[in-house]
Amino acid sequence: MTQPLFMVGARGCGKTTVGQALARVLGYAFTDTDEMLWRSTGKTVAEIVADEGWAGFRARESEILTSVIQGQTVVATGGGIILSAANRHFMRARGTVVYLHVSAQELARRLQVYPDEEQRPSLTGKPMIEEIADVLAAREKLYQEAAHHILDASQAAPDDVVYAILQQLYPSAAS
């Protein structure tokens, strides 16, 4: 496989952690679109949203996505990258998209354990579990539409998720 692997899913689902581990196993490069955005602007997601609004952030996010297209790369995307039909089509056409599905309850637990308000600003201003449930419900169909593979990423160990991804990507090698 020489095309990029795009990791999609809600914030806190493990795109960066699992993506880094998957890249190591495959010998691929690793890129995180949120980190690239920070490096290119010198601003956190929260700062960009405060300065430019969500529309400005989403436009920058789309620019970053199209700039990371390389062969053997695992790309951890921002949770809302799938809101743009152009981004969903771009990822499906240019690579393999893996959706890391995690329940709203598990996402809330993870985000409470590892809060990062600078990188994960509130989308709705609602309490965390309510916001996560609402956002996940609104985006679920889009994540599924973008994905070539859907994985339950609620397993405790990222290595278990990596193994499950490898089984889906290379079924003949796993048997």
C-alpha positions, 0 to 999 in steps of 0.5 A: 500500500503506497497511499496515505492512511487517514485516521478519522473520528471524534476528538479523543478517539485515539487518532494521534495515539493509534496513528503514531503506533500504526505508522511505526508498525508499517514504517510509514511517516506520521502527520497530525493535521492539528499539529501541522496547523499549529506549526504553520500558524503558531496558534492553537486550534482554540486561538484560531477559532477565537480569531477567525471563527469555526469557518476560518479554522475549517478552511485552514484545516482543509488547506492542511489536509490537501498539503499532507498528501504523500505516499506512505503516511498515516494522517491523524485528522481533526475530528471535524474534517469530515464536515466538508464533503470535499475533504471526505471525497479527497481522503477517499480518493487519495488514500484509505480512510479508517474511522476509529469509532468510540462511544460518547461515554468513552470519549467523555471519560477520555477527555476528562482524563486528558483535557486539552482545552487549547486543542479541543475547544468546546463546539457547543458550550454544553456540558462535555458528555452532552456536547460529545453525544450531540456532535457524535450523533451529527457526525456519525453518518459523515464518518461512515461515509468517509471510511473505507474501514470502521473500527471499534477503537474503545479497546484499552490498548492502542496496540489492540486497535493497531492490530485490528486495523492491520487485520482489516487492511491486510486480511490475507496476512492475518490469516 
